[in-house]
Structures are given as structure tokens and as C-alpha cells.
């Protein structure tokens, strides 16, 4: 038997993805989906309540309500992917320590490199996916939300008309009542009160329908009566009509300016500080997923007897500190307090140093220096 048989045996038998890799990746993926779902539901629910209040006031249409909810879910999923991945790694590795699975891995010769390899089999593809989501998907969703909200603000009058109830619009200046609405969207037994400075117009008609014409949207009344006058006086006009059209005035809403909705093509290569800060914010999402996962592996080993949630408090403190530092650095870049290169790399380098400190605390500085020298050479 040759002297180098063990080396050749290991090289021939080694698989690209081991059983341990698959087990850790599966647990991480399940936990990640659960944690991300909980976080997104909480965040989107708070935002949805605010949008629902606007829908009740007639500023947002019922047709776009679910669309906005779906778009908000996309934005929240991208934004909170790093923290969900961070918590998933802490929970899975913490459980493995509690169940003595890490002790079994160590006794079989598996070290930190084995755990990092399994963790980053999932983290690295997710980080690459996060690049596309943060640069393209999230800005598209933000731009779509802004467009829908602006369209609804401009056409908020006469929205939500339902049979058998009075509907108020324009802060009560417009009152609309319909007794019946047929499947062809034709309204029957219609009452309209339109209050303007100096007079009030009241229309009663047998039927009415909405019609889009080149110069705007109209309500066309059929076979009715119009009363125009000033309350408290006897000076009024009564008109009988077969058809009478009223143009719906569109509201001129202020244009929404949202940096997060700008396409990446406008940000890339721009010398404006606010655009640079926004581009750095988008890149901080995939970088945060990588660096927080790097920290989570040694962080889960600090107090193995603390249970699955033993290091959750420390993890939350690290994430909130990291998130706040990212926002502060971006504001400093916009205000030109610090150079742009420092705002984009300073916090990430700090997080990398914290991960190295945690590794050195567990394995010793000599082990860390040896690993770095081996990697460099």
C-alpha cells in the first residue's frame, strides 16, 4: 500500500456537497423563510394599516390596494433579508450546539471552515440574488408604488361608489348617492350634490354612467333635473334635461420624489452625493448579508449553553448598531462630512474586524494569524 494512500483516498471520496452541508443548508433555508416571513408580515402590516386609512378616506382606490401591498412586500423582503439571514444562522447553529451536534462535528475533525463552507453554500447565492433585488427589483417596486399613489390622488373623486349609500368626496363638497348599479356599470336613481363657493348644484337623474373622453372623464346623467342656487335665498334655477354631462376635475397632486425609486442607471456614475449615498445603501444589502453571516458563526459559539436564543440579544444589538451606522454614514456622505469611499466601506470594514475579533476570541490569535497567512499564501 502506498504511503500517500490516505491523501489519495480523501481526494477520491470527497464530495462537492456533503451530507452535513445539505443538513445545515436545509435548516438554514427553512429558518430563513420563517424568520423573514414574520419580519415582513410585521413591517408590511404596519404600512398597510396606514395605506388602508388612506383608502378609507378615498385617497387610494380599492383596486390598487392589494397591488400596493404586494409591492410593499417585495421592498420589505429585500430590505430585511440580511437580518433574517443573520438570525437564521444564529438560531440554527445555536440549536446544533444545544443538541451537541457541534461536538460531534469537532470530534470528526470539522472546524470553523467546515461550518463556514456549509453556511456560505446558502449565503453566497442569496447575496448574489440580493444584488439584483436591491439594484433593480426594489427600485421598480418603489417607483410603481409612487405611480399608483399619484394616480389615485389625481382621480380620488367619485371613487368607491356603491349602491344604497351616500358617498362623500372632496371633503364633503361632493355627495353622491346611487340606488342601483347594474352589471354593465350603469347607475340608476342617482343623486348628486356639488357644493361650490357661492352656490350649490343638485342633480336628480334616472340613470348615469361614467365615460372617458379625450379631454377627461365625465359623468353623463340621463332624464333628470338640475337645481342651481344659493342656500338661504330664493334665487335658484331649475333645469330639466335628457342628457347632462359633468366633467370630473382631476386633482393636481405634487410629484413624488423618492430616491429609492430611481433606476440604477441614473445613480451609477453620478457625482451627486445623494445618488452616491443611495447606491451605497443598495449595495449594503448584499454586503450586509455576507458580513452578518460571517459574524453569526463565531457569535453562536460564545455561549453554547445559553440555548438557541442565548445570543439573540447580542445579535439584535449588533444588527441595530450596524443598521444605524449605515444610515448615519450615508447621511454624512450626503452632507459631505466624510468622503464617499469611507461611507461605503467604513462600516463594512468595522463589521469584518468584529468578526475577526470573535474568531480570535474563540480559537486564539495564533490560530487566526495562521489561517490568514495560509489564505494569503
HELIX and SHEET records of a PDB file:
HELIX    1   1 UNK A    5  UNK A   13  1                                   9    
HELIX    2   2 UNK A   19  UNK A   56  1                                  38    
HELIX    3   3 UNK A   62  UNK A   79  1                                  18    
HELIX    4   4 UNK A   81  UNK A   98  1                                  18    
HELIX    5   5 UNK A  101  UNK A  107  1                                   7    
HELIX    6   6 UNK A  112  UNK A  132  1                                  21    
HELIX    7   7 UNK A  133  UNK A  137  3                                   5    
HELIX    8   8 UNK A  138  UNK A  154  1                                  17    
HELIX    9   9 UNK A  259  UNK A  261  5                                   3    
HELIX   10  10 UNK A  264  UNK A  267  1                                   4    
HELIX   11  11 UNK A  273  UNK A  299  1                                  27    
HELIX   12  12 UNK A  304  UNK A  306  5                                   3    
HELIX   13  13 UNK A  312  UNK A  334  1                                  23    
HELIX   14  14 UNK A  340  UNK A  363  1                                  24    
HELIX   15  15 UNK A  365  UNK A  376  1                                  12    
SHEET    1   A 6 UNK A 166  UNK A 169  0                                        
SHEET    2   A 6 UNK A 174  UNK A 181 -1                                        
SHEET    3   A 6 UNK A 187  UNK A 196 -1                                        
SHEET    4   A 6 UNK A 199  UNK A 213 -1                                        
SHEET    5   A 6 UNK A 216  UNK A 229 -1                                        
SHEET    6   A 6 UNK A 236  UNK A 247 -1                                        
END                                                                             
